Amino acid sequence: MATTSTDAQPMQEWLVIAPDVEGKLEERMRVRSQHFSDMMPQVDSGLWVDGGALLDHPQKSPSSALPINGSFLIGRASTREEIVERLKADVYTQAGVWDWGRVQVIPVSAELSYCMYEVS
């Protein structure tokens, strides 16, 4: 049976919480520029709409090192599998930075971002 546009799954927002393996901060920093470079086409395509570092605690001052312990991302895809596929291809996964036993991919409804777009 052919899939019509009405049969297609709607786009869904996904919250990704990807803790780092303990002791992998140095490896994270080594591959960080590649991670950012690889992410840009995915940001441009609309797959990733936000993201950043998870922290152990708030940064003590603007000049202090960030106490990074993982990543968070907000993505848009029809299925969880699409998100997981992209995460598994990421250099943080390939370099063993993200702790895959603790990665969470959670469907969410990003209502505030829609409000912000409608207002601007």
C-alpha positions in Angstrom: 0.0 0.0 0.0 1.4 3.4 -1.0 1.9 6.0 1.7 0.2 9.3 1.1 1.1 12.6 2.7 -1.8 12.1 5.1 -0.4 8.7 6.2 3.1 10.2 7.0 3.9 10.5 10.7 3.9 14.1 11.9 7.0 15.8 13.0 7.6 15.3 16.7 10.0 17.2 19.1 12.4 15.1 21.1 14.4 15.9 24.2 17.7 14.1 24.3 19.6 13.8 27.6 23.0 12.3 26.9 25.2 12.0 30.0 28.9 11.5 29.5 30.9 8.5 30.6 32.7 9.5 33.8 36.2 10.7 33.1 35.6 11.5 29.4 35.8 15.3 29.6 39.3 15.4 28.0 38.1 13.2 25.1 34.9 15.4 24.7 37.1 18.5 24.4 39.4 16.8 21.9 36.5 16.0 19.5 34.3 19.0 20.3 35.1 21.0 17.2 34.3 18.0 15.0 31.0 17.6 16.9 30.0 21.2 16.2 31.1 21.0 12.6 29.1 17.8 12.0 26.1 19.2 13.7 25.8 22.4 11.6 24.2 20.7 8.5 21.7 19.0 10.8 20.9 22.3 12.5 20.5 23.9 9.0 18.1 21.1 8.0 15.9 21.7 11.1 16.7 18.3 12.7 18.3 20.0 15.8 16.7 23.1 17.1 18.6 23.6 20.4 21.3 21.9 22.4 24.2 22.4 24.8 26.1 21.0 27.7 24.7 19.4 30.9 26.5 20.8 33.9 27.4 19.4 37.3 26.6 22.7 38.9 26.2 26.4 37.7 29.3 28.0 36.3 31.1 29.8 39.2 32.2 32.8 37.0 32.3 33.6 33.3 36.0 32.9 33.2 35.8 29.5 35.0 35.7 26.2 33.1 32.3 24.8 32.4 31.6 21.7 34.7 30.3 19.6 31.7 28.9 16.2 32.3 26.9 15.5 29.2 24.7 17.0 26.5 21.1 17.9 25.9 19.5 18.4 22.5 16.1 19.2 21.2 15.3 17.7 17.8 12.5 17.4 15.4 11.9 14.1 13.6 9.0 11.8 12.7 10.4 8.9 14.8 12.6 8.2 17.7 14.6 6.0 15.5 15.6 8.9 13.3 17.0 10.8 16.4 18.8 7.7 17.7 20.4 7.1 14.3 21.8 10.6 14.2 23.0 10.3 17.8 24.8 7.0 17.1 26.6 8.6 14.2 27.8 11.6 16.3 31.5 11.8 17.1 30.7 11.9 20.8 29.2 8.4 20.5 32.0 7.2 18.2 34.6 8.5 20.7 32.9 6.9 23.6 32.0 10.2 25.3 28.2 9.7 25.7 27.1 6.9 28.1 24.7 5.0 25.9 23.3 3.1 28.8 21.9 6.3 30.2 21.0 8.3 27.1 17.3 9.3 27.1 15.2 10.2 24.0 11.9 11.6 25.2 9.0 12.9 23.1 8.0 16.4 24.1 5.8 19.3 23.0 7.9 22.4 22.6 5.1 24.9 23.1 7.2 27.9 24.1 9.2 27.8 20.9 6.0 28.0 18.8 4.8 31.0 20.9 8.2 32.7 20.3 8.0 32.2 16.5 4.4 33.4 16.3 5.2 36.6 18.3 8.3 37.6 16.3 
